[in-house]
């Protein structure tokens, strides 16, 4: 019933920007943690960013060290969607990016319940 669909991936030159979107259906995820992960060829899937809704109009964001200052995660609970704005992209950002959602408890880096199919991001040097 619950489905997550990513969009916005593509090919971009180093230094460029992309905006990824994740749209959820089948369940309202307003009280869930929303996250982004990525997996590069030959690498393990890694945490990229997450956003946690603490209470009405209040949120906390979390980022992997490798993307701090370059990526920004945001959410629109009214649209049951979340986004990853990626700026100053580097070749090492090349990966399949997955959106995910989980009940809001414990670490934001694991324990996700729902996953999207992934969208390819390729950054050329």
N, C-alpha and C positions, 0 to 999 in steps of 0.2 A: 504493500500500500504506500509506504513512504519511499519516495524517489528524490534523489538529488541529481541535478543536471548542471554541469559546468559549461561555460562558454567564454569566449574571448581570447583563447590561445591563438598562437600563430608564430610567424617568423619575424624577427626584429633584429636590427643591428645593435651591437653593443652601445650602451648609452641611451638607448631608446626606452620606450614605456609601453606597457600593456595593462589593461584592466580586465581582470577575471571576474566572472559573476557565477554565483551558485543559486539556483532556484529550487526550492523544496516544494513538494506537493504531497498530499495524503495525510499530513499532520501539521499542526501549528507548532513551530519550533521556537517560539518567542522566549521561552524559559530554558532553552538549551544553550550549551556552549557551541559556538560555530568556529570551525577551524579550516586551515589549509595545510596540506602536506604535499611533498613532492618526491619523486623517485627518478633518479638519473640512471642511465644504462650502467649495469654492473654495480650499482649502489643500493643500499638498503633505503627503504622509505623513511623520510625524515620530516620532522615537524618544522613548519614554516611560521605560522602565525595562528592566533586564536583570539576570540573576543567573547567575554563572559558578561552576561547581563546580571548585574548585582541586584538592582531594584529599578523601579520606574525612572527612566531617563538617566540612569547611571550605568556605566560599563567599565570594564578593565580590559586592556589589550596586552598581548604577549607576543614576543617575536624571538625567533632564533637569532643568535648573534650574527650570523652571516647575512641577515637581511635588515637588521636594525638601521634605521635612518634612510632606507631606500624603499621599503614596502610599507603599505598602510592597509590594515584590515578595517572594514566597517560593516555595518549591518542595517537592514531596513526590516524591522519586525512586521510592519504593515504589509510588506510584500513577501514575507517569508523568504528573504534572500540575504546573501552576504557577498562581499566583494573583496578583492585583493588588488589594490593599485600598486603596480610594480614600476618603479622608476630607476634610472641609472642601471639598467640591466647589464649583466656580465655574462660571458660565455658559460661560466660555471653555474648559472641559473637555469641552464637548459635541462629540462626534465618534463615528465608528465606530472601535472598538478592535479591534485584531488581535493575536493571539498568534503567536509565531514561534519557531523553533529553528534552531540552526546548530552546526556543529562548532566546538569551542572553540579558536579562534585569531584573531588580529587584533582589530580593534575590535569591541565589542559593539553598535555602532550601525549595522552593515551586514553584508552578506554572508550573510543568512539563507537557509536551504535549504527550510524548510517553513513554510507559512503557514496560518492558519485563515481562515474565511469572514468573520469580523468580527461584532461585537455592538454594537448602538447604545446609546450613553449620551447621555442628554439631561438637562441641568441647567437648570432654570427659575430665573429671577431673582425 
